[in-house]
């Protein structure tokens, strides 16, 4: 009889707010070869994983959310017990999908779906929906604290699928750094751990030949690289992260999202996100996201900006 431990099973738990895109995330995981189960009751988690291990499964994704509200309080402890099993090793990644309340209200209104916690008979359906969403946030707060948070408020389903696939590509790294550019005028990303405001830096938007380009284009990069303030900002963010990342790793953090914001999310923030990701890629697993630039198909006109 062999003493070799069974191969660890890679378990991805998809959770988060109703209407935030969990079904899209599960579809992306199916594309990656995961066996996916939606709305598994938390009480069945341990027996389900044991069954999958007996079937020699190695990649499993499960969606759990407020549809199992009565059982959610015990889920964190179940996950801890699952990871503590020496005879059946489990590598767990928890992904929490979130969105602003206004976004969730709009999505439910557009699809005419009923929120799992909504009262079917209420005098004010809009207020009932808003209250249900806020109650859901309270029920899921503990799970959110222990997860990688993805803000889906301003991204398309295709973007979310891409983010999920990129995430699972670096899931075994001790700590993954995500550098995300964004526009302050469209709101700060909800998944940001650190937010850096670079709106005080010289703005390529006011150079006519640079205005239609982005921070990934060589002429914009050359313009910004020639500005001493830009390099000073890059170096200060770099120093800050290098000082604190080892501490965060010792605190068992697996993901850190660094959001870089300018006015339009097109030039300065994109350039700095790219530069920082390149600088850290030799030591850490890194990803780059550009919320505004990547959020619009190349064939579609981007919304007008008052500066970026």
C-alpha positions in Angstrom: 0.0 0.0 0.0 1.5 3.4 -1.0 2.1 6.1 1.6 2.0 8.8 -1.1 -0.6 11.4 -0.4 -3.3 11.9 -3.0 -2.8 14.7 -5.4 -4.3 18.0 -4.0 -7.6 19.0 -5.3 -7.8 22.6 -6.6 -11.0 24.1 -5.2 -12.3 27.5 -6.3 -15.2 28.9 -4.3 -17.2 31.6 -6.2 -19.3 33.7 -4.0 -20.5 37.3 -3.8 -23.4 39.5 -4.4 -26.5 38.4 -6.3 -26.3 39.9 -9.8 -22.5 40.4 -9.7 -21.7 37.8 -12.4 -21.2 34.4 -10.6 -22.7 32.5 -13.5 -20.2 34.2 -15.9 -17.4 33.2 -13.6 -18.5 29.6 -13.5 -18.6 29.5 -17.3 -15.0 30.7 -17.4 -14.0 28.0 -15.0 -15.7 25.3 -17.1 -13.7 26.5 -20.0 -10.6 25.9 -17.9 -11.6 22.3 -17.2 -13.1 22.8 -13.8 -16.1 20.6 -12.7 -18.5 23.3 -11.7 -21.5 23.1 -9.3 -23.8 26.1 -8.7 -25.6 26.7 -5.4 -24.2 23.8 -3.4 -25.5 23.8 0.2 -22.6 24.4 2.6 -23.7 21.4 4.6 -22.7 19.2 1.6 -19.3 20.8 1.0 -17.1 18.3 2.8 -18.9 15.2 1.6 -19.0 16.5 -2.0 -15.2 17.2 -2.0 -14.6 13.7 -0.6 -16.7 12.2 -3.4 -14.8 14.2 -6.0 -11.5 13.1 -4.6 -12.6 9.5 -4.7 -13.3 10.1 -8.4 -9.7 11.5 -8.8 -11.0 14.9 -9.7 -8.4 17.7 -9.4 -10.2 20.9 -10.4 -13.5 21.7 -8.8 -15.4 25.1 -8.7 -18.4 25.7 -6.4 -20.7 28.7 -6.3 -22.2 29.5 -2.9 -24.1 32.6 -2.0 -27.1 34.0 -0.1 -29.4 31.4 -1.5 -28.1 29.3 1.3 -28.4 32.1 3.8 -29.3 29.9 6.8 -26.1 27.9 6.4 -23.7 30.7 5.5 -22.5 31.5 9.1 -20.9 28.1 9.4 -19.2 28.2 6.0 -15.8 29.7 7.0 -15.3 27.0 9.6 -16.2 24.3 7.1 -13.6 25.7 4.7 -10.9 25.8 7.5 -11.6 22.1 8.3 -11.4 21.2 4.7 -8.0 22.8 4.3 -6.7 21.2 7.5 -7.3 17.6 6.3 -3.9 16.0 6.0 -5.1 12.9 4.2 -7.1 14.8 1.5 -5.2 18.0 0.7 -7.2 20.9 -0.7 -5.9 24.1 -2.3 -8.6 26.7 -1.8 -9.1 29.9 -3.7 -12.1 32.1 -2.7 -13.3 34.7 -5.2 -15.9 37.3 -4.1 -17.7 39.1 -6.9 -19.0 42.5 -5.9 -20.7 45.5 -7.5 -22.1 48.8 -6.3 -25.7 48.9 -5.0 -26.8 51.1 -7.9 -25.3 48.7 -10.4 -27.0 45.7 -8.8 -30.4 47.5 -8.6 -30.1 48.3 -12.3 -29.2 44.7 -13.3 -32.1 43.3 -11.3 -34.5 45.9 -12.9 -33.3 45.1 -16.4 -33.6 41.4 -16.0 -36.8 41.6 -13.9 -35.3 38.9 -11.6 -36.3 38.7 -8.0 -33.5 39.1 -5.5 -33.2 36.0 -3.3 -33.8 38.1 -0.1 -36.6 40.3 -1.6 -40.1 40.3 -0.2 -42.4 39.3 -3.0 -45.2 41.5 -1.7 -43.9 45.0 -0.9 -45.4 48.4 -1.4 -42.0 49.9 -2.6 -40.2 47.3 -4.7 -37.2 49.6 -5.3 -36.7 50.1 -1.6 -37.3 46.4 -0.9 -34.6 45.5 -3.4 -32.1 48.0 -1.9 -32.7 46.7 1.6 -32.3 43.1 0.4 -28.9 44.0 -1.2 -27.7 45.7 2.0 -28.8 42.8 4.1 -26.9 40.5 1.7 -23.7 42.5 2.2 -24.0 42.0 5.9 -24.5 38.2 5.5 -21.5 37.9 3.2 -19.1 40.3 5.0 -17.0 37.5 6.7 -16.6 35.6 3.4 -15.6 38.9 1.6 -12.8 39.6 4.1 -11.2 36.2 3.4 -11.5 36.3 -0.4 -10.1 37.9 -3.5 -12.6 40.6 -4.4 -13.4 41.4 -8.0 -15.5 44.6 -8.7 -17.8 43.9 -11.7 -19.6 47.2 -11.6 -18.0 48.6 -14.7 -16.8 45.6 -16.7 -18.4 43.5 -19.4 -19.0 39.8 -19.1 -16.1 39.1 -21.5 -13.8 41.1 -19.3 -14.9 39.1 -16.2 -14.3 35.8 -18.0 -10.8 37.1 -18.9 -10.0 38.2 -15.3 -11.1 34.8 -13.9 -8.9 32.9 -16.4 -5.9 35.1 -15.6 -6.4 34.7 -11.9 -6.5 30.9 -12.1 -3.3 31.1 -14.1 -1.4 32.5 -11.1 -3.4 30.9 -8.3 -0.5 28.9 -7.0 1.7 31.9 -6.4 2.3 32.9 -2.7 1.0 36.4 -3.5 -0.4 37.9 -6.7 -0.2 41.7 -7.4 -2.9 43.2 -9.5 -2.2 46.7 -10.9 -5.5 48.3 -12.1 -5.8 51.7 -13.8 -9.1 53.5 -13.5 -10.9 56.9 -13.9 -11.8 58.7 -10.8 -14.9 60.2 -12.5 -16.3 56.7 -12.8 -15.6 55.8 -9.2 -12.9 54.0 -7.3 -12.7 50.2 -7.8 -14.4 48.3 -4.9 -11.7 45.6 -5.0 -8.8 48.0 -4.5 -6.5 47.4 -1.5 -4.4 50.5 -2.2 -5.5 53.6 -4.2 -3.0 56.1 -5.7 -4.2 59.3 -7.1 -2.0 60.5 -10.0 -4.2 63.4 -11.3 -1.6 66.0 -10.3 0.9 64.7 -12.9 1.4 66.2 -16.4 -1.5 65.2 -18.6 -1.0 63.9 -22.2 -4.7 64.6 -22.8 -3.8 68.2 -23.6 -1.3 67.3 -26.3 -3.4 67.0 -29.5 -1.3 64.2 -31.0 -1.4 62.2 -27.7 -5.1 62.7 -26.8 -6.5 59.7 -28.8 -3.8 57.3 -27.6 -3.4 55.5 -24.3 -0.6 54.9 -21.8 0.3 51.7 -23.5 1.2 53.6 -26.7 4.9 54.5 -27.2 4.4 58.2 -27.8 2.5 58.6 -24.6 5.0 56.5 -22.7 7.8 58.6 -24.0 6.1 61.8 -23.0 5.4 60.6 -19.5 8.9 59.0 -19.1 10.4 62.5 -19.8 8.5 64.1 -16.9 10.4 64.0 -13.6 7.3 64.1 -11.5 6.0 60.9 -13.2 9.2 59.0 -12.4 9.1 60.3 -8.8 5.5 59.1 -8.3 6.4 55.7 -9.8 9.4 55.4 -7.5 7.5 56.4 -4.4 4.7 53.8 -5.1 7.3 51.2 -5.8 9.1 51.9 -2.5 5.8 51.8 -0.6 4.8 48.5 -2.0 8.2 46.9 -1.6 8.2 47.9 2.1 4.8 46.5 2.9 4.3 43.5 0.6 6.5 41.1 2.7 4.4 42.1 5.7 1.2 41.3 3.9 2.6 38.0 2.7 3.5 37.1 6.3 -0.1 38.0 7.2 -1.3 35.3 4.8 -2.5 37.7 2.1 -2.7 36.0 -1.3 -3.9 38.9 -3.5 -3.2 42.7 -3.4 -4.9 45.0 -5.8 -3.2 48.3 -6.4 -5.4 50.9 -8.1 -3.9 53.8 -10.0 -6.4 56.5 -10.9 -6.4 59.6 -13.1 -9.2 61.7 -14.5 -10.1 59.6 -17.6 -8.2 56.3 -16.9 -6.6 56.5 -20.3 -3.0 57.9 -20.1 -1.3 58.5 -16.8 -2.8 55.7 -14.8 -2.4 53.2 -17.6 1.2 54.1 -18.1 2.1 53.8 -14.4 0.1 50.5 -13.9 2.1 49.0 -16.8 5.4 50.3 -15.5 4.8 49.0 -12.0 3.6 45.6 -13.2 6.8 45.3 -15.3 9.0 46.3 -12.3 7.4 43.8 -9.9 7.0 40.9 -12.4 10.5 39.5 -11.7 9.6 38.9 -8.0 5.9 38.5 -7.7 3.0 37.1 -9.8 1.5 40.1 -11.5 -1.6 41.0 -13.5 -2.5 44.3 -15.2 -6.1 45.6 -15.8 -7.2 48.8 -17.4 -10.8 49.3 -16.4 -11.6 52.1 -18.8 -9.3 51.3 -21.7 -10.2 47.6 -21.8 -13.8 48.2 -21.0 -14.7 49.3 -24.5 -14.3 47.2 -27.7 -11.9 48.6 -30.2 -14.7 49.1 -32.7 -16.8 51.2 -30.3 -16.4 54.8 -29.6 -15.3 55.5 -26.0 -17.3 58.1 -24.0 -16.0 61.6 -24.3 -13.5 62.6 -21.5 -12.7 65.9 -20.0 -9.1 64.9 -19.4 -7.2 61.8 -18.5 
